[in-house]
Amino acid sequence: MSNSNFEGIYILTNPAFPQFVKIGRAENIDLRVRGLNSSSAVPYSFIIYATYKTTNSERIEKFIHKTDRFKSELRAREISASGRERVREFFRIDPEQAYEHLLDIAESNNEIYSVKLVPKTKDQMAEENIADKIEKKAEQDRKQIFTFKNKGILPGAVIEYMKDLSLKAKVIDDRSVEFGGEIYTVTKLAKKFMGKVGQIGGVQGPAYFSYNGTRLFDLPDID
């Protein structure tokens, strides 16, 4: 238990979006967090990073959301279907930095000892570890997806089918090429040349084409 069932300001983190913290107020912080975590719309639970116990939470929240320490350009915003801008309680800021700002604000109100860091539970640390592993795996998968742009190959460039160099295709965009007046992905074109049209899986198109004499898969990624 976080023992934060009191009125005050909170800083929340969430493994689903580690680049953001949620900063707001509640008359009962634990109850507020349980409410947020009851939704199935968020894949991971919100974690209380720090709290500031104060009976002036409404005034201080307004000050936090306006002060230059929490810059407005770092605050999450969206445009609704009606074209109206909605500003969220999420800030693109490190939780450590947000905590330091909160300490400064509390000190100016002679309430610095009311600000507390909340230790993570074992379950919360385990959930963060799972989220981190999933994100790292997703990042690896993204890097493995072949695109012409990643290899520095621009639209208009010509690639050759390595089993028959007379078969050439023109690059159209990041993932597509043109051959015989039709548009293909590299894999679909490789299957066409191999007589495997309609086959599911088993063929990695970039392994069968070259650019300037180098197999597509062997070309280094550009930064």
KAKAKA-V730747 format. One line per field, one symbol per residue. phi: phi as a letter, one per 40 degrees, with the letter a starting at -180 (. if undefined). burial: I if it has 24 or more other ideal C-beta (glycine too) atoms within 12 Angstrom, else O. Layout:
phi: ???
burial: ???
This chain:
phi: .cfbcacicbbbbadcaccbbbbabacacdcccccccccccbcbccbccabbcacbcccccccdcbcccbdcccccbabcccgccbbcccbcacdcccccccccccccbfbdcccbcbccccccccccccccccccccccccccccbccccgbcdhcbbbcccacccbbbcbadbbbbaggbbbccccccccccgbcgccggbbdccbbbbfgbddccccccc
burial: OIOIOIIIIIIIIIIIOOOIIIIIIIOOIIOIIOOIIOOOOOOIIIIIIIIIIIOOIOOIIOIIIOOOOIOOOIIOOOOOOOOOOOOOIIIOIOIOOIIOIIIOIIOOIOIOOIIIOIOOOOOIOOIIOOIOOOOOOOOOOOOOOIIIOOIOIOOOIIIIIIOOOOOOIIIIOOIIIOIOOOOIIIIIIIOIIIOOOOOOOOIOIIOIIIIOOOIIOOIOOOO
